[in-house]
Amino acid sequence: MTTTVPEQRTLLRRLHDRLPTTVDRRVRIAAWASLVAQIAIVGTGGAVRLTGSGLGCPTWPRCTVDSFVATPEMGIHGVIEFGNRLLTFVLVAIAIVTFLFVLRLRRDRPELFGLALALGLGIPFQGVLGGLTVLSNLNPWIVGLHFIPSVVLVSLATVLVYRVMQGPRGDTATAPRWYIVLAHVASALVAITVLVGILTTGSGPHAGDHGAARNGLDSALLQHVHSWPAYAAFAAVALLVLASLPGRIRTPRPFVLGLLGVMLVQIVVGVTQARLGLPELLVGMHMVLAVCTVSLTTASVLSLRK
């Protein structure tokens, strides 16, 4: 039995009327789901690379020339690579739901609408870059470029969660100017650390496939260069925490405290993996912790205004 055009319009109107008109539980769940999924796909993408499954599906957008899905002949590498591709569709579904949930809020909360739209458009862009990494036979420069949008999307998803939970951006600062400047310096150092980390990974042993090239840079030297901005960022965040202790300036501390804790764990993991010859599990943890650091850095900067 088919529906007529008026019936279809009535159904769409009913669905539209059920969409949120305020930031309710549905909007909050969708925002958090977006952030969690963006971090998760970094973890699965790392698993693809660290297990040598980067060419588990040797072509794109199909997994093989004749199939969109992995075949039994492709073994575990095909399963891992195809599983990572499937998670992209989960991200797309979450992005669509999030966009629909803020659709009727676009006049009162235009920043939520813009963030949801940016996240939705960023996912296919990231997917295309992922395809180019396969088509380029895991060129280390393109693989590194593929990681950058992931970092940006995690940051955008963090902004979305923060705005959903805390409200729109205010004009009143929550800290002195010097504190705000130091927080931005710390965030810049985090960004530099991530970028140098991408170059370091591109020079190391984890190419995603035994036949993939490396970028030719000195891996041992880059490990040291990578640590310099990381230690500087940690010192800057430690100063932010000390300045926000009770009895000193009044500024939100939870995000900065969380950031300091994650950075400390990240440093321990980074030093340990370097000493142990870059074991896959620690490298994967280092990647996930990197985007968690970016997320908490973003939230810390956002908390500088009411």
Residue pairs with C-beta under 8 A, 6 or more apart in sequence:
3 11
16 104
19 100
19 101
19 103
19 104
20 26
20 27
20 101
20 102
20 104
20 105
21 104
21 105
22 105
23 105
23 109
23 112
23 164
26 101
27 98
27 101
27 102
27 105
27 112
27 164
28 164
28 165
30 94
30 97
30 98
30 101
31 98
31 157
31 160
31 161
31 164
31 165
32 161
33 94
33 98
34 91
34 94
34 95
34 98
34 119
34 157
34 160
34 161
35 154
35 157
35 158
35 160
35 161
35 295
37 87
37 90
37 91
37 94
38 91
38 119
38 150
38 153
38 154
38 157
38 291
39 154
39 288
39 291
39 292
39 295
40 87
41 84
41 87
41 88
41 91
41 150
42 147
42 150
42 154
42 287
42 288
42 290
42 291
43 284
43 287
43 288
44 83
44 84
44 87
45 84
45 130
45 146
45 147
45 150
46 283
46 284
46 287
46 288
47 53
47 80
47 84
47 284
48 54
48 56
48 80
48 81
48 84
48 208
49 143
49 206
49 207
49 208
50 206
50 280
50 283
50 284
51 76
51 77
51 80
51 280
52 77
52 208
52 209
52 210
53 76
53 77
53 78
53 80
53 81
53 208
53 209
54 81
54 133
54 134
54 138
54 143
54 207
54 208
54 209
54 212
55 77
55 81
55 134
55 137
55 138
55 208
55 209
55 211
55 212
56 70
56 74
56 75
56 76
56 77
56 78
56 79
56 80
56 81
56 82
57 63
57 64
57 70
57 74
57 78
57 81
57 82
57 85
57 134
58 64
58 134
59 65
59 134
59 135
60 130
60 131
60 132
60 134
60 135
61 68
61 131
62 68
63 69
63 70
63 71
63 74
63 78
63 81
63 82
63 85
64 71
64 74
69 82
70 78
70 79
70 81
70 82
71 78
85 130
88 123
88 126
88 127
88 130
91 123
92 120
92 123
92 124
95 116
95 119
95 120
95 123
96 120
98 116
98 119
98 120
98 160
99 116
99 117
99 120
101 116
102 109
102 112
102 113
102 116
103 113
105 112
105 113
106 112
106 113
109 163
109 168
111 163
111 168
111 169
112 160
112 163
112 164
115 156
115 159
115 160
115 163
116 160
118 156
119 153
119 156
119 157
119 160
122 149
122 152
122 153
122 156
123 153
125 149
126 146
126 149
126 150
126 153
129 142
129 145
129 146
129 149
130 146
132 142
132 146
133 139
133 142
133 143
133 146
136 142
137 209
137 211
137 212
137 213
138 207
138 208
138 209
138 212
138 213
139 212
139 213
140 202
140 203
140 207
140 212
140 213
140 214
140 215
141 202
141 215
143 202
143 208
144 198
144 199
144 201
144 202
144 215
147 198
148 195
148 198
150 291
151 194
151 290
151 291
151 294
154 291
154 294
154 295
155 294
155 295
155 298
157 295
158 294
158 295
158 298
158 299
158 302
159 298
159 302
162 298
162 299
162 302
162 303
163 169
166 302
169 302
169 305
170 305
170 306
171 305
172 305
172 306
173 180
173 304
173 305
173 306
174 250
174 251
174 252
174 303
174 304
174 305
174 306
175 183
175 244
175 249
175 250
175 251
175 304
176 249
179 240
179 243
179 244
179 249
179 251
179 304
180 304
182 236
182 239
182 240
183 240
183 256
183 300
183 301
183 304
184 301
185 236
186 233
186 236
186 237
186 240
186 297
186 300
187 297
187 298
187 300
187 301
189 229
189 230
189 232
189 233
189 236
190 229
190 233
190 293
190 294
190 297
191 294
192 229
193 226
193 229
193 230
193 233
194 290
194 294
196 222
196 225
196 226
196 229
197 226
197 290
199 215
199 217
199 222
199 226
200 219
200 222
200 223
200 225
200 226
201 283
202 214
202 215
202 217
203 214
203 215
203 216
203 217
203 218
203 219
203 222
204 214
204 219
204 278
205 278
206 278
206 280
206 283
207 213
207 214
223 274
226 270
227 270
230 263
230 266
230 267
230 270
231 267
233 263
234 260
234 263
234 264
234 267
237 256
237 259
237 260
237 263
237 300
238 260
240 256
240 260
240 300
241 253
241 256
241 257
241 260
242 248
243 249
243 251
244 251
244 252
244 253
244 256
245 253
251 303
251 304
252 303
255 296
255 299
255 300
255 303
256 300
256 303
258 296
259 293
259 296
259 297
259 299
259 300
262 289
262 292
262 293
262 296
263 293
265 289
266 286
266 289
266 290
266 293
269 282
269 285
269 286
269 289
270 286
272 282
273 279
273 282
273 283
273 286
276 282
